[in-house]
Amino acid sequence: MGRSRQVRVHLVPQFVDPGQLAQATAVVIDVLRATTTIVYALAGGCRQVLPVAEVEEARRLADSLPAGKALLGGERGGLPVPGFDVGNSPAEYTPARCRDMTLVLTTTNGTRAIERAAAAERLLIAAFVNFSAVCEQLRRDPRPLHIVCAGSDGEVTLDDTLLAGALVDFLCEETDCELNDAARLAWDCFENHGQVLPAALELSKGGTQLAAIGLASDIKLAAEIDRFAIVPELKRDPPRLEVGAVGIVKRHWHK
């Protein structure tokens, strides 16, 4: 009998020790909205996404890129940053805006989670919109897995936990998994709420905040399972997110 696959969920980035990630695969989740937006941007034709933690760092990096080739995007408090080209709404990242551009992106929670998980041997970006494509990559990757949820201002969020649970559900159907308690909690959350996904996202902290600032339409976009068949992956030197894999062998969502 083979060894069980280690699957660890970290419900907020602070719960993961970067030292644990050296020989592992990490999947970063920020459903509402950074990882959803990253998938949209790359699907829309961006050549790469440069995730950064701070607003001024993003401005400097965008200014250092060739004229006409940088798209500066992000949010603070859910709202677009003054002077930026785009905010953090997936619908803004159209092919007309994204084609052949480099997106410099900074968000309140998601890009910080990516930074926290960057020590992993392999880092993938997951959202509901590319769920099955991510599942296919994880099915073929034998390394220990750490699923890192961005959360919101240090708090656990329902939307990220649901997607983490959906990934755990898939992996446990595929193979024998050794789970931590957070993975079991996320799996239980998915079993109880996965069948009402859009409503669950609306109830989440991020969902209620988006509705309050007039961006409820972003919730529906984030809940659209398997809209895209791409998996963003972190490349090194310099760190950047690019399309690492394309194609879905089969649809894995079963709720």
N, C-alpha and C positions, 0 to 999 in steps of 0.2 A: 504494500500500500504506500502511495506517494505521500510526501509531506503536505500538510495543509498550507494553503496560501494565506499569508498574513494580510489582513485588511483592517486598516485603522481609520476611523473617522475622527476628525478634530472639529468640533462644533464652532469654534472661533479660532483664528490664527494663533492667538497667544497660547493655545493649548498644545501646539506642536513645537518640539525642540528641533531646530534645523539640523542638529547633529544626528538625528534619527534618519535623515533623508538621504544620506550620502550614496547609498547603493539601492535606493528605492525609486519607484515612480510616484509622483504626486499628481493629483487632479485638483485643480482649484475651481471653486464654485462661488459665483455671486449672481444668482438668478435675476435679481432686481437691483442693478442691471448690468454690471460691468462685463461679466463673461458672456451674457447674451449679446451685448453690443459688440464685443470683440469678434464673435462669430459673424454677426451681420456685416461688420466692416471688412473682414477678409473675404466673405462671400460676395460682397459688393465690389471687390476689386482692389482693395488696399494691398500693397505689396508686403507690408509688414506693420505690426503694431508695437510701439515702444511704450511699455507701461512704466510710469514713474509715480512716485509717492506724493510729491509736492507741486503746488501750482507754479511757483517761480522756476523750479527745475524744469517743468514742462515747457514754459515759455523759452527758457534758454536753449533747450534741446531743439525745439521747433525752429528757433532763429538760426541755429547752426546748420540746418539742412538746406539743400539747394532750393532757390526761390521757385515757388510754384509747385513744389513737390511735397510740402508738409501740410498736414491737416491737424490742427490743434483742437483736441476735444476733451471733455470732462465735465465734472460737476462738483459742487460743494452744497451740502444741504439739499441735494436732489436737483438743484437748479443749475443751468449753464453758468460757467464762469465768465464774468464780463471780459470782453475782448477776445474770447475763444471763437473759433470757427463753428464749432458744433458742441452740443451738450452730451448727454449720456442716454438719449432716447434712441433705441434701435432703428426706428423709422427714419431718422436723420441720415443714416448711413446707406445711401442709395448708390447704385452703380455710377450715376452721373457725377456724384460728389467724390466717390472713393477711387475710381479707376486710376491705377498706377501711382497712388499717393502713399506716403508714409504717415500713419496716424500716430501722433504723440498723445497718449491718454493718461489722465490722472483722475481718480475717483476717491470718494471718501473711504471706501472699504476695500473694493475689489483689487485695485492695483497694489495696495499694501499687503493683501493676502498673497498675491503673486510674488512680491518681493520676499515675503517670509518663507515661501516654499521654494525659492529659487535654488537652494542647495541640493535639491533632488537630482538624481542622475538623469531623470526624464520628467518633464513637467507638461501636462496637458490641460487644456481649458474646456470645461464642460458647462452645458446649459441644457434645458429641456429641448431647445431648438436643434441640438446636434446629439441628442441622447444616444441613439442607436449606433451612430458612427463612433462615439466614445466607447461604447460597450464593445464594439469589435476590436478596437485597439487594446482594451484591457484584457479581452479574452486571449489575445496572442502574446501578452506581456507577462512573463512569469515572476517578475520582481515583486518584492513586498510593495503594498500599495498604501498610500496615505491620501485620504480625501480631506481636503482643507476647505472648510466653509468660511466665507468672508464675514458672515454675521453683520451686525450693524452697531457701530460704536461700542464694540466689545461685548455685545449681547448676542445670544443665540437667536437665529431667525427661522421661522417655519419654512420659508421658501427654499433656503439652502439645505435645511435638514431633509426636506422631502426629496430633493434630487439626490442627496447623498444616500438616502434610504433606497431609492430606486436603483442606484448603482450596486449597492450591497445586495439587493434582491436578485439582480441579474447574476452577479458573481457567485452567489450561493446556489443558484440553479445550475451553474456551469461546473463548479468544483467544490471540494471541501475547503471551507474557509475558517481561519482562526480570527475571530472578531474581538475587538475591544468593546467595552460597554457602550461607548458612544455610537459605534456601528450598529449595535443591537437596538439602541434607542431610535436611531435614524430609520432603521428597517421597520420597526414597529410604527413609526410615524407614517411611513409610506403605505404600510398595509392598511392603516386606518383612514388616510386622507388622500391617497393617490387617485382614487376613483372620482374625486371632486376637485381636480387640480386647479382649474381657474378660480373657483370659489375660495379654495385654501390660500392661493396667492393673494387674493383680494383681502383676506382676513389678516394676513401677515403684517408685521410692522412695516416692512417696505411697501407693501401694497396700500396700506392705509395712508402712509406718508405721500405716496405718489398721487393717490386720489385727492388728497388735501391740497396739492399744488397744481391740480388740473392735468395730471399726466397718467390718468387711469388707463388710457389706451396702451401704454407700455406694458401693462400687466397681461393683456390679451396676447400681445406679441411674444412675451416671454413664456407663455403657456402653450405655445404652438409646437407640439412635439414633432421632432424629426423634419423640421422645415428645411434643414441643410444637412449635407452629407460630408462636412469637412470637420477636421479636428485641429484647432490651433495648437502649436507646440512651441515651447521655448527653445530658441537657438542661442548659441553663445558667441561671445567675442565679435561684436557687442551683443548684449542680451536683447532679444527681440522675439516677438511672436510671429510665426509664419504658418501657412497651411502645411501641416505635417502629414496628413493623410486625407484621402478623398474616397468616398464610396461606402455604401451600406450593403453588407451581404444580406441581411434580413432585418426586419423591424422587430425590435426587442421589447417595446412597450406593450404590456398586456393588461393594463387596467381598463 
